[in-house]
Amino acid sequence: MPGNRCARQSRMMETDIKFHFRLGRGDFRLDAEQAIPGTGVTALFGRSGSGKTTLLRCIAGLERVEEGLFSVGGECWQDTRAGRFIAPHKRALGFVFQDGRLFPHLRVRANLLYGHRRTPRDQRRVLLADIVDLLGLAPLMDRYPDTLSGGEKQRVTMGRALMNSPRLLLMDEPMAGLDRERKGEIMPYLENLRTRFSIPILYVSHDINEIIRIADWLVIMENGRTPDAGPLDRMLSRIDLDIAGHEDAGAMLSVEVIKHDDTFHLTEVRFAGGQLLIPRAARQIGDRLRLRVHARDVSLTLDSPSRTSILNVITAVVTDVAEQSPSRVLVRIEAGGVPLLARITRKSCHDLDLRAGLAVYAQIKSVALGE
């Protein structure tokens, strides 16, 4: 029966978040459907105009759609065929907009408590003291929004959204209007947010470097559709997706800090494919961190290198080769089962006779690696 669509889907995995929205607006048409994890950070990535913000507004109930199906943790919030629609203000979610949208006539404390006071007491799961500590808001509590920097405003906006005790947090390019310094100020708070709270986050961005720092799952959006989704590390290393054609294409490695070299100011880390040296990281032994390995910084050789300036050499196996232009190719390799990408010339690929199953040595510049 059509009225039981949410119930049937919830039996698949009750912790998932599922959506399917269709709407038309002039020449643009949204037809997006995915099931995403009910934990961690899911990033929605795509070019400007691909429909990312429209999809978030549909999830929030702010857009009326031709057809909509949306459930959170097995609970149906919207099903147009069954005539079910939970109003936006009754949906247990928080929304962080690009421009913050703080109430200018209220001090920071009152902004934080605005949504909290409207949340039923039995649904309040977040304490003000925890949010103030998490986001470093103590010095800002008695100030008005117009006295805050861009980064401070976004921290308060994040805090206000969390004070609603949401079951889902939507973040629409929260750092789009910030300069590099302000982005650097905000990122540690975002990283703390994903580790301190169990609230699932849907994070919209067109900046792949932001996504790599915080996301666990990646949804690709193109022309109003969501054709591909999966774990972040696997999606970044797929050479059949448009993302592989970006100049910044590359892989993400989750590594563990094992040693510091104070003489040469380096840090040694390890992952399933071997050990790497990176510029000195301000981390403790045993800490885990994410490394961005750009395809342009990986070279391949068939013979074990010797007397080379490149410090990182790991053994790998070629799994796929894709031509990107008349002059260059993208090679997907795996080291200990972990995928990496290498962008090289077609001539090099031809001379090395690179093909799936071939064992190679991958050389990665230490100076190019970083969080």
N, C-alpha and C positions, 0 to 999 in steps of 0.2 A: 504494500500500500504506500502511496506517495507520502502520507503523513508520518510514516515510520522511517524516513530516510536517515535522520540523525541517529535514531536508535540502532539501525542496522550498522551504520558506520562506527558508532561508539564501541560496538563489540569487537571491532578489529584491533584497537589499541586505545584504551580509555584515557591514556595520558596525552595522546596526540591532540594537536590543534588542526582542524580541517576546515577548508574553505573552498567554495566554488561560487564565483560571482560573474554575472554577465550584465553589461550595460552598454548602450551606445550614446555617443555625444558628438554630433557632427560627423567628422571624418574619423574620429577615434572610436575604437571598440575595445572594451575590456572583456576578456574571456579567460579568467585565471582560476586554476584549480590545483591545489596541492594539499598534502598532509605533512605537517612539520612536527618536530619533536616538542613535547610539552615541557621541556627543560632546556636550560642553556640559552645561547644567543643564536637566533636565526637571522642571517643577513639577506636582505632583498637588494640585488645588485642589477643595475641596468643603466642605459644611457638616459639622458634627460628626455622626457616625453614618452618614456616607455610605459608609464602608468603606475609607477611605484606609489606615489602619494595618493592617487585615486584608489588603489587597492587598500591602502591603510584606512582611508576614509570609509570604505565599504565595511571593513572589519569593525570599525568604531560605530557603524550604524549611521554615519553622517551623510551617506549617499543612498538614494533610493535606486534600486536596481530592478532590471527586468526579471532576473532570476538570482536568488541568493540562498546559499546553504552555508552555515557557519556554526561550528561546535568547538567548545573548549573543554578538554578533559572529559569527554563523553556527555557534556551538558549542551543541549541545543539552544543557541541564542537567536538563530534566524533560520527559517525555512519558508520561502515564499509559497511553495506549493501547498504547505499545510497551514498557511496564514499565520505563521508564528514570527513575531518580531519583538525582540527586547529593545526598548528605547535606549538611545545612546547614554543617557544619564543613569540608566539602571544596569548598564554593562559594567562588570567589575574589571575595568581596565584603566590604565593610565596612559596619557598621550603627551609626548614631548614634541612640540612643534619646532620648526627652524627658528622662529622669531621669539620663542620663549612665552610670549603672551601673559606676562605677569600683570597683576592688577596694580596699576601705578599709584593708587591712593592708599594701598596697604603696605605696611612694613613687611620685611621678609618673614617674620614669625607668623603674621596673619595670613600671608600668601601660602605658607606651608600648611597651615591648619584649615584652610578654606575647604578643601575636599574632604579632609579627615572628619570634620564636623558633620558632613553630609553622609558619611558612611555609617550604616547601622552599627551599633556597639558590638553586636555579636559577630560582626565581620571584620572588625579592626584587628589586624595582625601585626602592624608596624608601629613602633614607638618613635616619638619625636626625637628623643635623645639618641636613638640609634642612627636616624637619618642625619642629624646634625653632626654626629661623629664621623659617619661614613663619608660625607661630602665636605667636611671641613667648614661648616656654616656658622660656627659659634661667633666669629667676629662680625658677621653680617646681619644678625638677627634683628637689630633695631634700625636697620637702614632701609631707605626706600629704593625701589628698582632703578630710578634714574641716577642714583649715585653708584651703581654697580658697573663693573666692566662686563664685556660680552661673555667672558668665561664664567664670571660670578653669577650672571643672570641665568646661564644654562644650568649651573649647579643647583640653583634654587628651583628652577623649573623641573629638574629631575627629582629633587626632593619633594616638591608638591605632588608630582605624579605618584611617587612611591607612598606618600602619606594617605592615598586613597585605598591602600591595601589591595592593589590590583591582582587579579589572577593572570593578567597579561599586560606587558608594558610595550607600548608602541613608540618608537623613536624615529621621527622623520628628519633625517639629515641634521642632527642636532649640532654639528660643528661646521655646517656649510658656510655660515657667515663669519667664522672666526679666522684670524690670521694664524700663521704657523705657531707663534708663541702661545697663543690662547689655546690652540688645539693640543699643544704639548702639556698645558696645564690641566685640561679636561680629561685626557686619555687615562691617567692613573685612576681617576675616580670611576670611569667606566669599567676598567679592569677589576677594581674592587667590587663594583656593583654585581658583576657576573659571578664572583666567587662568594660574596657575603649573603646574597639572597637567592632563594630557589624560584624566584619569579621568572617565567619564560619571557624573553625579550625578542621582539621583531624589530630589527634595526635596518633602516633604509639608508643607503649611501651609494654614490657613484665613485667613491675613493677606495680602491682595493686595499690600500695600506691600512686604512682605518679598520676595514673588515678583518684583515689578517690578525690584527692585534686582539680582537675581542670575540669573533664569531666562532661557532662550532659547526654550523650548518649553513649552506649557501643555496639560495633560490635565485635562478637567473630569470630576469624579466625582459622580454622583447616584444615590442608592438602590442602591448596589452595582454600578452600571454606569459605563462610561467612554464616553459617547456622542459626545464631541467632543474633538478635539485638533488642535494646529497651532502655527505660530510665535507667540510671545507677543504681538507687536504686532498681528497680525491677529486673534487670538482676543479680545484686550481690546476691539477696536473692532467686534466683531460684535454687532449689536443684537438678534439673535434668541436669544441665550443668556441664562440667568438672571443671569449675572454683570453684565449691562448694567443690571439693575434695582437693583443695590446703590447705596446713597447715595454711595459712593466711586467709582462707575463713571467710567471715563475712558480715555485712551490713553497709550501710552508712546512717547516720542520718543528716538531715538538722535541726539545732536547733537555738534558739534565746537566747542570753545572757539576764538574768533577774536580777541577783544579784551577788555580790562578797562577800565572807566571808574572811575578812583579818585576822581574828584570826587563822583560820585553813588553810589559803591559798587555798581556794577552790572557784570555780565559779559555780553558779547554772544556768542551761539552761532548756529550755522546748521545747517539740515537741508535736505532736498530741497525743502521747501515755502517756504523763506525764512529770515529771520533773526529772532531773538528776544532780548530783554533779560531777564535773570534776576537775582535778588540775587547779590551778589559770591560767586563760587565759588572755593574754594581749589584751583584747578587751573592747569596751565600751558597756554600757547597751543598749540593742536594736540591737546590731550587730548580724549578722547571721554567723554561721560557720558550717563546716562539721565535724562530728565525725565518726571515724572508730570504729565499735564495732565488735571485733573478736568473732567468734562462740565459741572459746575455753574459752572465758571470761564470758560466760553467763551460769548460772545454773538454773534449774527449780525445783519448789516445788509446791505441791498441797495445802499446808497450808501457811497462812500468817506468814512470818518469824518474830521472835522477838529476841532481844538481840543478834544481829549478827554484825560482823565487816563489812559486805557489806552494803554500804550506799544506793545503788540504788535498789529499789524493785518496779517493775511495774506490773500491771495486764495485762494479754495477753490471747490469745486463740490459741491453736495449729491448724495449717492449713495443715501440711503435715509432714510425717516422712519417712526418707530414710536411709537404711542400707548402711554404707560406708565400713565396714570391719566386720570380725567375732566378733570384740570386741566393735565397736562403731557405733553410728547412728548420723545423722544430723536432727535436728528438726526445722521446720520453724514455727514461731509464728507471730502473728500480735498484736500490741498494738496501739489502736486507728487507725487501718487501716494501720499502718506503719510496714513493715516486718522486722523481726530480725531472726538470726540463733543461734542455741545452739548445740554445739557438746558434746554429753554425751555418757556414756557407754551403751551397749545393756542391761546390767543388770538393770541399772537405768531406762531405758525406759520400760523394762518389769515390774519392781516393781511398777512404777507409772502408768502403763497401759496407756501410752500416745497414743493419737489418735486424729484425726481431730475433732474439735469442743469442745475439753476439755479445760476448763478454768484453767489457771496456774498462778503462780507468777514467774516472771523472775528476777533473781538477777544478777546485773552487777557491777563488781568492778570499783570503781571510779579511782583507780590508773592505770587501763588499758585503760582509755578513753583519747583521745587526738585528736588534729587536724591532 
